[in-house]
Amino acid sequence: MSVSAGGVIYGSDYNGVQTAISTVLSTYYGQSVASSQITNPTTTKITAAQWQALYTDLLTAYNHQNGTNGSLTYPTTSKTVLASDFNAYQAMGNNCLTNYTNFYSGYSASAAFCSRTQSGGWGVNTAGNATATHTVTAVFANATYAGYYFNSGGQIRFSAGLSSSNGSAKDTSWASMLSHMGTIAFGVNATTTLSGATTPGTAYSVGWNQLTGSPQLIYSKGTENSTYSPNNYSIYASVSGGTITFTIDFEDLSGYATYYTQDESIGGTVTSSLSLYYAAGAGQVSATGYLPTVGTNAFSLGDFGTGASNPNSVSPSASVVNWMSTLAVSGNPSLWIIQATVVNDNGNIWNFIIKDVYGGVVYNSSGYSTSNSQSVSANFSVYYNQQGVTTPYTTQIILNSQPGVPFYGPTIP
């Protein structure tokens, strides 16, 4: 509580402010604290040195957060601390505690963390290599040190690009998407897109304090060229102790989309980079002793990214209950029809799965007539995108009658 004009300032009043600012500097930032609690607070006189120590702590925290020292009165042996002076100390302490995650950017430093490249030749046109995944672990000494880093304004930042393009439309679409998304910053309570992004993606309210042991989507950006939908860049994060695992997926899934034929592989080189942004001590709060080190830093190739459900799988508990023969449509030998009835545990039924084996176009219908086989290209909707299925069904299956082409889902009898 504030002290009325002319009132007595007790040690317990001082201790309340000292507790607040100690929480900010020590508990949240991992910094040393000049002030300490008054023992016997009802009888002990507060000395000028104790007021000066509290003054120092308050200005250290406030300056770190705001880039200015504020306007507290400096206590001396010849200056009586008035109720108005104490109330200003108390207000600043409460302000620093409430806004402990604030950070004045002028006191920051940046450093490269890690980078990795993935050369071309992957994508949906390459079996088993539709997604390039960059996995990075940021290893802090422990979770407490990680808290100091992020609470004091620290971020881990992400950027990506595509170079050495082969000039294809797909390479151009990936280069534009990655360039236009700008820099993504993972902080204490949220992931954000920094200013300067041409067409930002979606950043989620997940930061250090929201992490769990399971991967959470913290950022996603889809292609800007609808021809290559649903190609997507996404970042997932999880934590174990003081180690954060970032999974960065470059999903080249456009060949799985219903309206598009199987398209070209990526020819250029993808670069995925991470950097550190942290309090450097100019405002007397420094996180330089709490920086993470690089653990894992590697690319891998696979079919689907961290958050993507395999659109070729049968789930949940689906089973194929009837098969009929594979047919070639007259006049179009590349179009194969696989006729089946599929039922899953929530009662949804799919009757026909149709795939153009050579073109890669996939269609799904629950009332398809083989006598109307030439109109399939106009009859069906997209069944998959980065966030999941766009139809009412839980998932879909794709069946392949062409020998040597990758097949997912139940085995054809």
N, C-alpha and C positions, 0 to 999 in steps of 0.2 A: 504494500500500500504506500501511497505517497505520504509525505510528511507535511503537515500544515505549517504555514509561515510562523516562525518563532518556536516551532516544536523541537523536541529533542530527537536526534538521530541516534538510534541504538545500534549496538553491534549486530543485532538480529536483522536490522534493516540493511546494513552493509552486507551481511552474509547472504541475504536474498539476491542482491545484485551480483555478488561474487559467484554464487552458484550458477546463475544464468550464464555469465560470460565464461566461466570455466567449462560448462557444458559445451558451449560453442567451440572454444579453442582446443580443449583437451579431448572431449568425448567425440566431437564431430570432425575436427580437423587434425587431431594428433599433434598439437603444438604444445610447447611448454607454457606454463601460466605463471605470471609474476606475482599475482595476489594469492592470498590464502584466507581461510576462514578465521574469524575472530573467536578466540576461546573465551569462555565466560562472557558471552555477548551482552548480558544485562548489566555487567559491572565494569568491563574493560573499556578504557578510553581508546578511541581509534586514533592512531598516530598519523602524522603527515606522510610518513613513508608508506603506510598501508593505503592511504588514499591515493598516493602517487602510483602505487603498484596497480590498483584497480583502474585508475585513469589509463595507464599504459595498456592494460588488457582490453579495455573498452575500445580504445582507438585502434588497436591492432585488428580487432574483429571488424569494426565498422569500416575502417579504411579498406580492408580486404573486400568487403561486400560492395562498397560504394565509391571507392577511389578518392575519398576525402576524409578528413579527420573529424568533421562535425564541429561543434562549438561548445565543448565542455570547458568549465573553469579548472585551471590547473591548481591543485592544492599545494600550499606551502606552510611553513611553520608560522608565518606572519599573516596568513589568510584563513579566516574562519569559514568552514564549509557550512553554507546556509541550507535551509530546507529546499530552496529553489535549485541550489547546486545538486543536492542529492537527488531530487526528483528528475533532473536532467540525466544524471547517471543511470537512474533506474529505467527511465524511458529508453535510453540508448541500449542498455542491456537487454531489455525485452524485445526491442526492435531487432537486435542482432540474433536473438534466439529464434524469433519468429521467421526471420529471413535468412537462416543459416546457409541455405543452398545458393544464395545470391553470390555473384562473383564479378568483380570489375575486370573486364577483359584486358585492360591496360597492364595488368600484372601477370599476364599469362606467358607461357612458353609453349612451343610446339616442337615435336621431334618425330621423325619417321619411326614407325614401329616394325612393319614387315610388308613385303610385297611378293607376289607370285604370278607367274604367267602360265597360260595354257595355249599352246599352239593350235592351229586350225586342224580341220579334218574330223570334227565331231559335230553332232547335231542329229536331227531325226532321220537323216538319210544314212546314218551309220548305226548299225545294230548295237544296242546296248549302251549307246553313248549320246542319249538325247540331252543330258544335263551335265554340265561341268560344275563341280562343287569345290569351293575353296574353304577349307576348314582351318580355323585359327584358334589357338588357345592363348588367352592373355593370363599369365600366371602371376598373381600377387603373392606376397609372402604368406598372407592369410586373409580371411574375410574382413578382419578389422582394418588392415592396411588398405584393402580395396575401398572400404567405406570412407577412410580418410581422403583417398584420392578423389572419389566422386563427390563427396560432401563439400570439399573445398573448391569445386568447380571443374574438376577433371572430366574429360570426355575421351572416348575412343572414336575416331572418325574414319569413315569409309569412302572410297572413291573407286571408280573402275573406268576402263576404256578399251577400245579395240583399235589395234594398229596393224600395219602391213596387210591391209585389206586386199582381197582379190578383185574388188570392184563389183561384186555381186550385189543384187538388191538386198539380200539377207544380211550381208556384212554391213551395208550402209544402214540398215534398220537397227542393228545392234549398236553400231558406233554412235548413231544419233541418240538412241535411248540412254546409253551409258553416259554420254557427254552431257545431255540435257538434264539428267537427274541431279547434277551437282554433287555436293559433299553431304554425307549423312553423319550426324553426331549422336552417339549413344552416351547419355548422361546419367545423372543420379536418379531422376524420376521419369524420364521420357526419352524417346528418340526423336530427333528433329531434323529437318532439312535446313541447311544453312542458306543464307541469302545468296542469290546469284544463280540459283537453279533456273533453267529455262522452262522446263515443264516438270515440276516436282512430282514424285510418286507419293505414296501414302506412308507416313511415319506414325507409329503407334505409341501410346502412352505406357511404354515399357522401358524402364531404366534399371539401374543397379538394384534399387529397392524393390522392384517388382519381379526380379528373376527367381526362378525355381529350378528344380532339377530336370525339368522337361523343357525341350526347345519351345520358345515362344516367338511368333512372328513380330519383328520390330520394324521392318520396312519392306515395302513391295512397290515395284514399278513395272508396268506392262509395256509392251512394244507400242510405239507410236504409229506403226504401219499395220493396218488391219489385215493385210494380206498374210502377216506372220503372227497373228493372234493364235494361241495365247502365250507367245514367248514372254518371259518374265525374269526380272532380277529380284531376288528377295534375300533378306538377312534374318536368320533365327539366332536366338541366344539362350543359353542355359548356364547354370552355375553349380559348382561342386566345391565347397569350401571357399578358397580364394582364387579358384580357377574358373574363368569364364570361357565357354566354348561358343565361338561364332561360326555359324554355317551359312555360307554365302552361295546361293544357288543361281546359276545362269541356266535357266530352263528353256531349251529350244524345242518346244512342243508343237510347233505349228503344223507339222505333218500329221498330228493326231486329231486336228480339228476337222469337223465334218465337212465344212464347205471348201476345203483346200486340198489340193493334191499333195502327195509327198514331195517335199521341196529339197533344196540344195543344202549341203553341209556348210558349216562356218569355215571360211578360209583364212581369216585374219587371226592375229594373236590377241587374246584377252588378257588384260592386266588388272589384277585386283590388289588394292593397296589399303593399308591401315596406318593411321598416325595417332600420336598422343597430343593432347592439349591439356595443360595443367597449370596450377598456381606455382609460380616460379620464385616467390619470395620477395618481390619488389614491394609488396604491401605487407611484408613481414610474416605472411603465412606462406609456407612452402610445402609442396607435395613431392619435391624431388627425391625424398627418401622413401617414397611409397610407390614408385613407378613399377608397372608390371614388366615381366620379361616374356619373350616369345617362347611358347612351347611348340605345339604342332603348327606347321605352316605348309600346307600341301594342297594341290589340286587332285581331284579324282573324277572319273567319268562313270556315269550310270544312266539308267533310263529316266528316273523321276526324282525330283528334288525332295527336300525335307518335308514340306507341307502338302505335297501333291499326292492325292490318292491315285494309285495306278488305275487309269480308266479302263484298262483291259482286264481287270480282275473281277471275280464274282463275289459280292459281299452284300449283306451278311448271310451266311449259311445258304447260299444259293446252290441249286443243283440243276443239272440238265436232265429233263425227264423224257425227252423224245428227240430223236434225230431223223432227218430225212436226207436224201442224197444231195450231193453237190452238183449244181447244174451250171452250164455255160450258156449265157444268153445269146440267142441267135443274132448274128451281125455284130456282136461285141465280145469277142473271145476273152478280153481282159477282165470282164465283169463276172465274178463268180458269186453265186447265191448259196448261202448255207442256211438251211431252214431248220429252226429248232423252237421248242417251247421251253422257256426258262422261268422257274418260280423261285422267289426268295422268301425268307421267313416273315416278311410283312405283307405278303400277298400280291406283290407286284408281278406282273407277267410280261415277258418279252417274247414275241413270237418269231421274229425274223431278224437276223443279223446279216447285212449285206456288205461285202467289201470288194472294192476294185483293187485287185491284188497288185497290178502294175502301177496304177496311179496313186494308190494309197488312200483313196477316199472311203470313208466308213459311214454307213447309214444304219439307222435303227428304226424299227416300226413294230407296232402291235396289230397290224392289220394289212400287211403288205400282200399284194396279189402279184404272182409271177406273170400273170397275163399283162400287167401294166409295168413291166420291168424297165421300159425305156424312159420312164418319167421320174426315176428315183432322184435325180439331181435336184429336183424342185420340191421334194416332198418332206424333207426331214430337217430338224433343227440341230444346232450345236449341242453336244452332250457333255462337253468338258471344257473347263477353263481353270486358271490357276487356283482359284478359291474352291473349286469342287465342281460338282455336277450341276448343270443348269436345268435339267429335267426333274420331274418329281421323284425319279428313282434314286436309290441310294448310290448306285454306280452302274456301269454298263459292262458288257463283255465284247471283246473283239475276237473273232475266230478267223483263222487263216488256213485256207486249203492249199496254199502254194508251197511245195516242198522247198526247204532252204530259207524261208522267210521267217524271222523271229515270231514266235507264237506265245501268247499269254492267255491264261484262262484254262478251262477244262480241256482235256485231251479229246480230240475228235475220234469217235469210235471207228 
